[in-house]
Amino acid sequence: MAVKTGMPFHASVAGAKAAVEGLTRSLAAEFAPRIRVNAIAPGFVDTGFVNWTPEVLAQLQKKTRLGRSIIAEDIADAAVFLAADANASTGQTILVDGGVVALGPNA
């Protein structure tokens, strides 16, 4: 989200993540057609490792168009999709952010 939307105080994070997106596209070009290279770009993921207050968690959930937290299983589902034999994607970055980047935050 930091790369696609421009978030204040996220310059270093946005730079690092933009580099990963560029690397993904470059490696996909180098290794095609033998190897597919894709990336997953998660939004705010509720892993249980961050002790968010209920108020902060509610604010994050309100920003997603799905109205809920992104969880580890959502990221795993994206990985399974990309690993599928029938998948014809390469050089792509799959956003798993509840629709925040594509549709804008609700709040």
N, C-alpha and C positions, 0 to 999 in steps of 0.2 A: 504494500500500500504506500510505503514511503517513496518508492520510485514513481509510481503512477499518479499520485495525488499531490505530492509536495507537502510535507508535514513540518511545521516549525520544530526546531531543535532536533531534527533527524538527519542532518546533512551527512554525517559519517555513515549512518546506517543506509541511507539512500544510495550513497556512492558505492558502498560494498555490495548492496543488492543489485544495483545496475550493472556492476562488473560481472556478477554471476549470470545475469540475463545475457549479457554480451558474450560471455564465455560459452554459454549454452548454445547460442546461435552459431558461433565460430566452430565449436567442436562438432555440431550437427553437420555443418557444411564439409568439414574435413573427413568425417567418418561415414557419411552417407555413400552408398546405400546399405553398407554392411551393419552399421550400428546406429541406432536411434539415440539421440541425446535430447532430453527434455528436463524441465525444472518445475518444481512446485513452489508457489509463492503463497504461504499462508498469511491470513490476517491475524487478528488477535485470537490466540488459541488458549482455551481454558484447559490447562493440563493438570491443574491442582498443585503445581510447583510454585506458582505465584499466589501469595496470600492477599488477593484483592478483597477489599471491603465489599459488602453486599451492594453499597451505593455505586462504587466504581464498576463492578461487574454489570449492574443494571444499565449503567450508561453505555458501556461497550456493547451490550446486547441490543440496546435501543438503536445504535448506529448501523447495525446490520439489517439488510432488507428481509432477512429470514427471521429476525427478532429473537435470535438465540445465539449462544456461544458456539464458536467453532471448536470442535473437540478432536482429539487425536484420531479417532475413527474416520473423520471427514478427510484428514490428510492421507490416511491409509487407503481410503477409497480412491483418491486421486492417483496414488501410486499403483494400485491394482489396475486402474484404467490405462495408465501409461505403459504398464508391463504386458498388457494383453497382446497376444500374438496377432490379433486382427487390427491392432492399432496402426494407423498410417501417419502418425504425427511425429515430426522431428523438428528440433529447433524452437519448440514452443515453451512458454512459461504459463503454466496453468494456475490461475488465481483461485484460491480457496479462502474466500474472505466474507462469505455471506452476501455478496453482491455490492459491497461498499464502493469498490472502484468503478464497476460498470454502471451502477445505478445511483451512486452518490449516497452519502449517509442520510439516514432518516432524520437525524437531529443535528 
